[in-house]
């Protein structure tokens, strides 16, 4: 399950069907994370751990969640991750032993298949750690950028970052045996055609063998029922050896599921590498383009000969079909984002986060029409802030926004005449984020307007000398005491003594 964009609602997904099956209206208001365990849904909301009850009601299970940012459910406990480390909370009457100290500063946590995994900042960037069979934390993988999502299942660990999704699985290292056999590893993967009795066509590997002492061998088998996973493969039996590595035509591969085993043989100095495995179905024989005379029962040799040319034409067709992705800002490879941006006259290689670059290209036409206006400045700066870490705020102030009276004096001092504007933004966790926002302001502000960036602090305190209708005023739409919050649309003053609240 995951929160929807609609406030107070949870969207329920069925992982088997791969689609949404319903929504649940709740009393939750912006939970940090949610988890399901033992038939109940739990959420971190503020400083509390809450449980979802029937009819969308919630109850507080525990307080003192502190700065927890991640939540996961195991068989008998809940795991809470945050800058303060990993904490456990029992489910029901069960009691679980505490977890050992984590080697990284956890921000996300996941549980599944009897394992726990955490992700967060490390000394040299960001990484993922898991608890191994000995009950100790082990560093698994370093990742680029903060981890936004983390899951654990029988196939491995899936990590979601700003740059995309990574699938991590355990690797085994084989030392040279006493009888001189080469180091060996077997990786088994499975494809699902979704239709029983289909005939699989081709198999391609993006692989490199780094020398004469390394080798890659490929085996496959197909069936309508999912074959059992195994690393014991070889010639004969249910497995068929592929007659090539880069591109091969599959023979007698009928069934919904295609299981592919890649055997890697190396030495102490080199190892083969496999980047990806690609399979296609159903059979697309070039014999269908020939007269019936050539489509006899003994046409196997001719079919394999024509498959050489079929591989070339398949590459051309894939390039053609994928060309439209190069013009889709949300589908183009990251390496081509600069090329697509240059078509629109945008900076081809800004230091923006990748999701922000994609959204900027997608909204290029809209933002170009607004350039030089207050709305254009607000939209452009807001676009970047929405992809920066932390709870970002943005206020744009012009001289015409200020009411008459002494309460406006602290803000007026920052404004340099009628052709000036103040941009309150932040708080910024990194100096480079502040520099990026400053660059956007300079680019979106007309040459005759003086724009000043005022970084906001992480916390804001109201002074004790605020008097209604003297140095503060309320929104003209009216106020209900139990529903009023300071924050949205607030114009901050330069000093806490002279407080100005403005809902414009």
C-alpha positions in Angstrom: 0.0 0.0 0.0 1.0 3.6 -0.5 -0.4 7.1 0.3 -2.2 8.7 -2.6 -2.0 12.4 -3.5 -5.4 12.9 -1.9 -5.0 13.8 1.7 -6.1 11.2 4.2 -6.5 8.3 1.7 -4.5 5.1 1.2 -4.4 3.3 -2.2 -4.4 -0.5 -2.0 -2.5 -2.4 -4.7 -2.6 -6.1 -5.4 1.0 -7.3 -6.1 -0.3 -10.4 -7.9 -2.6 -8.5 -10.2 -0.3 -5.6 -10.5 -3.0 -3.0 -10.2 -5.0 -0.8 -7.8 -7.9 -2.6 -6.2 -9.3 0.1 -4.0 -8.8 3.1 -1.7 -9.4 3.5 2.1 -10.3 6.9 3.6 -8.5 7.4 6.8 -7.9 10.1 9.5 -4.2 10.1 8.7 -2.7 13.4 7.7 0.6 13.1 5.8 2.2 9.9 7.2 6.0 9.6 6.8 5.7 5.9 5.9 3.3 3.0 6.2 3.6 -0.8 6.7 1.3 -3.8 7.0 1.9 -6.6 9.4 -0.3 -9.2 11.0 -3.4 -8.0 9.2 -3.1 -4.4 10.4 -1.7 -1.2 8.7 0.6 1.0 10.8 1.9 4.5 10.0 4.4 7.0 11.3 2.6 10.3 11.8 4.6 13.1 13.5 5.9 11.7 16.8 3.5 8.9 17.0 3.1 5.3 15.7 -0.5 4.8 14.7 -2.6 1.8 13.6 -5.5 2.0 11.1 -8.7 0.7 12.5 -12.0 -0.3 10.7 -13.9 2.5 8.9 -10.6 4.5 8.5 -10.3 5.3 12.2 -6.8 5.4 13.7 -5.4 4.8 17.2 -2.1 5.7 18.7 0.0 2.6 19.4 3.1 4.4 20.7 4.5 7.8 21.0 8.1 9.0 20.9 8.8 8.0 17.3 11.1 11.0 17.2 12.6 11.6 13.8 11.7 8.2 12.3 11.4 8.4 8.5 11.0 4.7 7.6 8.7 1.9 8.8 8.6 -1.8 8.0 6.7 -4.8 9.3 8.2 -8.2 10.2 6.4 -11.3 11.5 6.4 -10.2 15.1 7.6 -6.6 15.2 7.7 -3.2 13.5 11.0 -1.6 12.6 11.4 2.2 12.7 14.3 3.8 10.9 15.6 7.3 11.4 18.7 9.4 12.1 18.7 8.0 15.6 19.1 4.4 14.4 16.8 1.3 14.1 14.2 0.7 16.8 11.8 -2.2 17.2 8.2 -2.2 18.4 6.5 -5.5 19.3 3.3 -6.5 17.6 0.8 -8.0 20.0 2.2 -9.8 23.0 5.4 -11.0 21.3 8.8 -9.8 22.5 11.7 -9.5 20.0 15.4 -9.1 20.8 16.9 -5.7 19.9 18.8 -5.4 16.6 22.6 -4.8 16.6 24.0 -1.4 15.9 23.5 -0.5 12.2 26.7 0.4 10.2 24.9 3.2 8.3 22.5 6.0 9.3 19.2 4.5 8.3 16.5 6.5 6.6 14.5 3.6 5.0 13.9 0.1 6.2 12.3 -3.0 4.6 11.6 -6.6 5.7 10.8 -9.7 3.7 11.8 -13.2 3.1 13.1 -13.5 6.7 15.6 -10.6 6.1 15.9 -6.9 7.2 17.4 -4.2 5.0 18.1 -0.5 5.6 19.3 2.3 3.4 20.7 5.7 4.3 23.7 8.0 4.4 27.2 6.5 4.8 30.6 8.0 5.3 31.2 8.1 1.6 27.7 8.7 0.2 24.6 6.4 0.5 24.3 2.7 0.8 22.2 -0.4 1.6 22.9 -2.8 4.5 21.2 -6.1 5.4 21.3 -8.5 8.4 23.0 -11.8 7.3 22.5 -15.3 8.6 24.8 -14.6 11.6 22.5 -11.8 12.8 25.0 -9.1 12.0 24.6 -6.1 9.7 26.6 -6.3 6.5 27.1 -3.5 3.9 25.7 -4.7 0.6 25.9 -1.9 -2.0 26.7 1.8 -2.4 24.1 3.8 -4.4 24.1 7.2 -6.0 21.9 9.6 -4.1 19.4 9.3 -1.3 17.2 6.2 -1.3 13.5 7.0 -1.7 12.0 3.5 -1.6 13.2 0.1 -0.4 11.7 -3.4 -0.7 12.9 -6.9 0.1 11.6 -10.2 -1.3 12.8 -13.6 -2.3 14.4 -12.3 -5.5 16.5 -9.7 -3.7 16.4 -6.1 -2.7 14.9 -3.3 -4.9 16.2 0.2 -4.3 14.5 3.4 -5.6 16.6 6.5 -6.0 16.2 9.8 -7.9 18.1 8.1 -10.8 15.8 5.1 -11.1 15.4 1.6 -9.6 18.1 -0.9 -8.8 17.6 -4.6 -8.3 20.2 -6.1 -5.9 20.8 -9.8 -5.4 23.3 -11.8 -3.5 26.4 -12.8 -5.4 28.6 -15.8 -4.6 32.3 -15.9 -5.2 33.9 -19.2 -6.1 37.6 -19.8 -5.4 39.7 -22.0 -7.6 39.2 -25.6 -6.5 42.0 -28.0 -5.6 41.7 -29.9 -8.9 42.4 -26.7 -10.8 38.8 -25.9 -12.0 38.2 -22.3 -12.9 36.1 -20.0 -10.6 32.5 -20.5 -11.6 29.2 -18.7 -11.0 25.7 -19.4 -12.3 22.9 -16.8 -12.6 19.4 -18.0 -13.3 16.6 -15.7 -14.5 13.0 -16.3 -15.7 10.8 -14.6 -18.4 7.0 -14.8 -18.4 5.2 -14.6 -21.7 1.8 -14.5 -20.1 0.4 -17.0 -22.6 0.7 -20.8 -22.4 2.2 -22.8 -25.2 4.0 -19.8 -26.8 7.1 -20.5 -28.8 10.1 -18.4 -27.8 12.1 -16.8 -30.6 15.5 -15.3 -29.8 17.8 -14.8 -26.9 20.4 -12.0 -26.7 23.0 -11.1 -24.1 24.8 -7.8 -23.5 28.0 -9.6 -22.4 31.7 -9.3 -22.6 34.4 -11.9 -22.0 37.6 -10.2 -21.0 40.2 -12.7 -22.2 41.0 -16.2 -23.4 40.8 -17.5 -19.8 37.1 -16.4 -19.4 34.0 -17.9 -20.8 30.2 -17.4 -20.9 27.8 -20.3 -21.4 24.1 -20.0 -21.8 21.4 -22.7 -21.1 17.6 -22.4 -21.4 14.4 -24.4 -20.9 10.7 -23.6 -21.3 7.5 -24.9 -19.7 3.9 -23.8 -19.0 4.5 -24.3 -15.3 7.1 -22.2 -13.5 10.3 -24.3 -13.3 12.0 -24.7 -10.0 14.9 -22.3 -9.5 18.3 -24.1 -9.5 21.9 -23.4 -10.2 22.6 -27.0 -11.3 22.6 -26.7 -15.1 24.4 -28.4 -18.0 24.0 -30.0 -21.3 21.3 -32.6 -21.7 18.3 -33.2 -19.5 15.7 -30.4 -19.3 18.3 -27.7 -20.3 19.3 -26.8 -23.8 22.7 -25.2 -24.5 22.4 -22.0 -26.5 24.3 -22.0 -29.8 25.7 -18.5 -29.1 26.0 -15.8 -26.5 25.4 -12.5 -28.2 22.4 -13.6 -30.3 20.9 -17.0 -30.7 17.8 -18.6 -32.1 15.9 -20.7 -29.5 15.1 -24.3 -30.6 12.2 -26.3 -29.1 11.4 -23.7 -26.5 7.6 -23.9 -26.0 5.8 -22.7 -22.9 4.8 -19.7 -20.9 7.9 -19.5 -18.8 11.5 -19.3 -20.2 14.2 -19.9 -17.7 17.7 -18.8 -18.7 20.9 -19.9 -16.9 24.1 -17.9 -17.5 27.3 -19.7 -16.4 30.3 -17.5 -15.9 33.8 -19.0 -16.0 36.8 -16.9 -15.1 40.2 -16.9 -13.5 41.9 -15.0 -10.7 42.8 -12.1 -13.0 39.7 -11.7 -15.1 35.9 -12.3 -15.1 33.3 -12.1 -17.8 30.5 -9.6 -17.4 26.8 -9.6 -18.3 24.9 -6.4 -18.5 21.5 -7.6 -19.6 19.6 -10.6 -21.0 16.8 -10.1 -23.6 14.3 -12.7 -24.9 11.6 -12.3 -27.5 8.4 -14.3 -28.4 6.5 -15.6 -30.3 8.5 -17.1 -33.1 9.1 -14.7 -36.0 10.7 -16.8 -38.7 11.8 -15.2 -42.0 10.6 -18.4 -43.8 7.1 -16.8 -43.9 8.4 -14.4 -46.5 9.5 -17.3 -48.8 7.5 -19.5 -51.1 5.9 -22.7 -49.7 8.6 -24.8 -51.4 11.1 -23.6 -48.8 8.8 -24.1 -45.8 9.2 -27.8 -45.5 9.8 -30.0 -42.5 13.5 -30.0 -43.2 13.8 -26.2 -43.3 15.6 -26.0 -39.9 19.0 -25.2 -41.4 17.6 -22.6 -43.7 15.7 -21.0 -40.8 18.8 -20.7 -38.7 20.7 -19.2 -41.7 18.0 -16.6 -42.2 18.0 -15.9 -38.5 21.4 -14.2 -39.0 19.7 -11.6 -41.2 16.7 -11.6 -38.9 18.9 -10.4 -36.0 20.1 -7.4 -38.0 16.5 -6.4 -39.0 15.4 -6.9 -35.4 18.0 -4.4 -34.3 16.8 -1.9 -36.9 13.2 -2.4 -35.8 14.0 -1.9 -32.1 15.9 1.3 -32.9 12.9 2.5 -34.9 10.4 1.6 -32.2 12.5 3.2 -29.4 13.2 6.4 -31.3 10.0 8.0 -29.8 11.5 7.6 -26.3 14.2 10.1 -27.2 11.6 12.8 -27.5 9.8 11.9 -24.2 11.4 13.8 -21.3 10.2 11.1 -18.9 11.3 8.2 -21.0 14.6 9.4 -22.6 17.7 7.9 -21.1 19.5 10.2 -18.6 22.5 10.4 -20.9 20.4 12.0 -23.6 18.6 14.6 -21.4 21.2 17.2 -22.3 20.6 16.6 -26.0 16.9 16.9 -25.7 17.2 20.1 -23.6 19.4 21.7 -26.2 16.6 21.3 -28.7 14.5 23.6 -26.5 17.3 26.1 -25.9 17.7 25.0 -22.2 21.0 24.5 -20.4 22.0 21.0 -21.6 23.9 20.0 -18.5 22.6 21.8 -15.3 23.5 20.5 -11.9 19.8 19.8 -11.2 18.5 16.4 -9.9 17.5 14.2 -12.8 13.8 14.2 -12.0 13.9 18.0 -11.9 15.6 18.1 -15.3 12.9 15.9 -16.8 10.1 18.0 -15.4 11.8 21.2 -16.6 12.0 19.9 -20.1 8.4 18.6 -20.0 7.2 22.1 -18.9 9.5 24.1 -21.1 6.7 25.5 -23.3 4.6 26.6 -20.3 7.5 28.2 -18.4 8.7 30.0 -21.6 5.4 31.8 -21.9 5.6 32.9 -18.2 9.3 34.0 -18.3 9.8 37.5 -16.9 6.6 37.5 -14.8 6.1 36.9 -11.1 4.2 33.7 -11.8 7.1 32.5 -14.1 9.6 33.1 -11.3 7.5 31.3 -8.7 6.8 28.3 -11.0 10.5 27.9 -12.0 11.9 28.3 -8.5 9.1 26.0 -7.1 9.9 23.3 -9.7 13.5 23.1 -8.5 12.6 23.3 -4.8 10.1 20.4 -5.2 13.1 18.1 -6.0 15.5 19.3 -3.3 15.8 17.5 0.0 14.0 18.8 3.0 10.7 20.6 3.6 11.1 23.5 1.1 9.1 26.8 1.4 8.7 29.6 -1.2 7.4 33.2 -0.9 7.8 35.9 -3.5 7.3 39.5 -2.3 7.0 42.7 -4.3 6.6 46.3 -2.9 2.9 46.3 -3.9 2.3 43.3 -1.5 3.2 45.3 1.6 0.5 47.0 3.6 0.9 50.5 4.9 2.2 50.8 8.4 5.3 50.3 10.6 5.0 46.5 10.4 6.2 46.5 6.8 9.4 48.4 7.6 11.7 45.4 8.1 10.7 44.0 4.7 10.9 47.3 3.0 14.5 47.6 4.0 15.3 44.6 2.0 13.5 45.9 -1.1 15.5 48.2 -3.4 12.8 50.4 -4.9 9.7 49.7 -6.8 11.5 47.5 -9.3 12.7 44.9 -6.9 11.5 41.5 -5.5 12.3 39.3 -2.6 12.4 35.5 -2.9 12.1 33.8 0.4 13.1 30.1 -0.1 14.5 27.2 1.8 15.7 25.9 4.2 18.7 24.6 2.2 20.6 21.6 3.5 23.5 22.2 1.1 25.2 25.3 -0.1 25.0 24.1 -3.7 21.2 23.9 -3.5 21.2 27.6 -2.6 23.4 28.4 -5.5 21.1 26.5 -7.9 18.1 28.5 -6.7 20.1 31.8 -7.1 20.9 30.8 -10.7 17.2 30.2 -11.5 16.2 33.6 -10.0 18.9 35.4 -12.1 17.7 33.6 -15.3 13.9 34.2 -14.7 14.1 37.8 -13.5 14.0 40.7 -16.1 17.1 42.8 -16.4 15.4 45.9 -15.0 14.3 44.1 -11.8 16.5 43.6 -8.8 15.9 40.2 -7.2 17.2 39.2 -3.8 17.2 35.6 -2.4 16.5 35.4 1.4 17.2 31.9 2.7 14.7 30.6 5.2 15.8 29.0 8.4 14.7 25.4 9.4 12.5 26.8 12.1 10.5 30.0 12.5 9.5 31.6 15.8 6.9 34.3 16.2 7.8 37.2 18.5 6.0 38.2 21.7 5.1 41.7 20.4 2.5 40.8 17.8 -0.8 42.7 18.1 -3.9 42.1 16.0 -4.5 45.1 13.6 -1.4 46.8 14.9 1.5 45.0 13.4 -0.3 41.8 12.2 -3.5 41.2 10.3 -5.7 38.2 9.5 -6.9 36.8 6.2 -10.1 38.5 4.8 -11.7 35.1 4.3 -12.2 34.6 8.0 -10.5 32.3 10.6 -11.6 29.2 12.5 -9.5 28.7 15.6 -9.3 24.9 15.3 -8.3 24.9 11.6 -5.8 27.8 11.3 -2.1 27.0 10.6 0.8 29.4 10.2 2.9 28.6 7.2 1.0 28.6 3.8 1.1 32.0 2.3 2.9 33.6 5.2 5.1 36.6 4.6 8.1 36.3 7.1 9.4 39.5 8.6 13.1 40.3 9.1 12.8 40.4 12.9 10.8 38.3 15.3 9.7 41.5 17.1 7.8 42.9 14.2 5.7 40.1 12.9 3.6 40.4 9.7 1.2 37.7 8.6 -0.2 38.0 5.1 -2.2 35.4 3.3 -1.8 36.8 -0.2 
